[in-house]
């Protein structure tokens, strides 16, 4: 991963007057200019929530559906931001986490344990990933898609609570508590102000986004082989989809090289992933995938041996346990 | 679009979300209950036929007269919240070793006999190879944590339930399964009843009035709480050998 990161920096960087290496991608506040898209998504979403609460004319089906959609993207931004802080300023990164937490009604910092450490390595000190697809118990697969957040959301809160009692990240608990207070406290205050309006036009979108990002765990790993190094994830490679989703469709490369900025994932997917994965794990459209697997069929798709493709073209990755240790160390130094 | 039509429509949507998820959580509990049924029936039949017996261990061929030893591979992590110093151990995997021995009534158990289920009391004392807390705490304070193991045993004099080839348990397996099935049924019924009561409150005229709003607040709280409750019920109702064990070592 360091080889990849340093290569991309070297191409686009120059030394400023103080000898500091400055990437051409940097802006005054951001590490990467592409992150303006992420900031824009969050601003648009929060502005829409405020408008729906304060302006009765904005309480309509179009704004509601748009708010649900932006809420899901807010959760995507949480994911990206928790891997790689958007801002140069540590304070702004922490403050942005709090803003994001309100938008999705859960503390963004929960991602450190649940996503960066446990999910990325499909391992919780020997126990399974809290978001493993096996948490979906029904034969009717559409019901699994609906029910999945009911289980893994709770697994995550339990797991983070245990993890936070042993983490050596100094201010994790303070930041996590702050985000919890802002997410639930601000929502509670708004509910007290105008219960039904806020329930319909703030809480429902918040829940849609938060539960949607949890469902992605099922969508991107169901039927994959999480014991393999390359065939553990499903990718959605449509260009339009990935523009809106900040390249979150390229999931295999993201899992294996979590520190790489999202804007670089499309090219890296072509370079490092295609050829090592079963072609069925590169889906052109998420909508078609959802239709085929959850709506047009009743039962769960039969698992294929997708990892067979990997045996033919194995590339050495550091052992998964070592990568997990690196991720844990990284969260201590952020 | 006016509030006259749109708010009630949004109310129906919100109630739909509440009910769909409540019913799925209840259905998951009932499916787990159903899955326990065949094992309960087979154990009940075995008890009636005398194949499942309760007996005391007369002799064990293992260390210190143990009939069976359960070894848990664990990872220990130093607790960083307040004092005193503690290490939290969580289970990574577990295995059983049947040493063989004899039960009251002349039942002989051979070493290494196959058993489909081994259910040991989750609160039984664990023996740990580590003795130096300071050294263990230092190692548990690293990123890697402290990989270690601990064990518990079924010893001479202990009461067990045994069915050859099927189960060795330190608790009554029939009663355990009955309790779990009953708990899952009560949880499923309780979730639906609470959801129904809150729905009635929400729909009391005038809709969106004081009682209706209190019902809505209760329903939101219920929606947020029934999910972890469902997961707690699921974990509680797992078979004893599928429940990972954790424990704390305090200075």
Interface residues (C-beta under 8 A of the other chain):
Chain A: X56 X59 X60 X61 X64 X124 X125 X126 X127 X137 X138 X143 X146 X147 X149 X150 X151 X153 X154 X155 X157 X158 X162 X164 X165 X166 X167 X168 X173 X191 X195 X196 X199 X200 X203 X204 X207 X325 X328 X329 X332
Chain B: X1 X3 X6 X7 X10 X11 X13 X14 X17 X20 X21 X24 X25 X27 X28 X31 X32 X73 X75 X77 X78 X79 X80 X81 X88 X90 X91 X92 X93 X141 X143 X144 X145 X208 X213 X216 X217 X220 X227 X228 X230 X231 X232 X234 X244
